């Protein structure tokens, strides 16, 4: 399984940090609002946050009544920020790969992950691992880059414009060729893994999960007011969100 640690690269980390600090990033305008709507009742629940980053969601889970949260991330740099900005007695931060969660030796009521699973090489095996780490009746909620976004081998899918410069369609390729993608995102050679929509859902189903809801979020009016260009997300989805139950 992939143990890529791109978030410990200084150039990448600073670029990502600046992106998240901006008021018009897609995480805050599109992905996170959609994820929040799908959160279950977390009162007295144990939560595992995979790829917890700065720990912002871990703190949110405390406010939502969770009794214990374990946030794991492979990046020491991300966890240093989490331990500084998002510390709480109910939260434990661990530096490890999310594919190694069986080593935790405990089970959870809820597994959450925001935009991390497209870094996992063997999703079929990983889905089985998550299923084993969940308590009976436990739920999984995750977001990832949409397969339309991860498909194109060089990462350069693109919008097409009409004679007036308006975006009218989106071009991508290699959708049905799953596997590794090396793309440029602040630095060269960032490795992601493309899976088709059916690859994702079938991996979860074969692991034993029952799919509860699937979301391909579109921007709400308040988000369009903040960032008018985000209306282009009506042409193609940027994120895939899946909620499932054991």
Secondary structure, DSSP 8 states (H G I E B T S, - for coil): -----GGGSHHHHHHHHHHHHSTT-HIIIIIHHHHHHH----TT-EEEEET-TTSHHHHHHHHTT-SEEEEEES-HHHHHHHHHHS--TTEEEEES-GGGGGGG---EEEEEEES-GGG-S-HHHHHHHHHHHEEEEEEEEEEEE-HHHHHSTTS--EEEE-TTS-EEEEE---TT--EEEEE-SSSTTEEEEE--HHHHHHHHHHHT-EEEEEE-----HHHHHH-GGGGGGGTS-SEEEEEEE-
